[in-house]
Amino acid sequence: MAFYAIPFQPGDRILTAKAEYISNYIAYLQVARRTGAQIDVIPNDEFGQTCVKALRDMIDDRVKLISITHVPTHGGLVNPAAEIGKAAREANVLYLLDACQSVGQMPIDVEQIGCDILSTTARKYLRGPRGMGFLYVRNGLIEQLEPPFLDMHAADGSQRPL
């Protein structure tokens, strides 16, 4: 849902990993079709991780978002989230990290990773109920995002007529 809150324009580029979670990739396809944004897949390095050097080479002024899955569902791969965060910060590019498989399984520090948005679910390594999770959004970024739908918790209803 956080991804859908990012305002994409025609020509914006979304950089993502080869091992991206399929549901995330489906969302990228939908938004690209709707907005004219472009999806580009970052090559892997010799170990199968997202290649940070290739990522750096792909970044240009049209890159609006780097979005990766920290720990893909199968295979034990751990993408270099902090190195990707450093590249994103240096280029002033928004960085979304899907941490559903890493939160609760390994230490996670959003400041050290350098992500702007981090999402996770409670049902995996936090051992919480299905349908729960949490979303981190960097301070100051939330004003730039438009929720894909509003309810009484996502909007200020104080201006409503009585």
Secondary structure, DSSP 4 states (H G I P E B T S, - for coil): -TGGGS---TT-EEEEETT--HHHHHHHHHHHHHH--EEEEEPB-TTSSB-HHHHHHH--TTEEEEEEESS-SSS-----HHHHHHHHHHHT-EEEEE-TTTBTTB---HHHHT-SEEEEESSSTT---TT-EEEEE-TTTGGG---SS--TTTS--TTS--
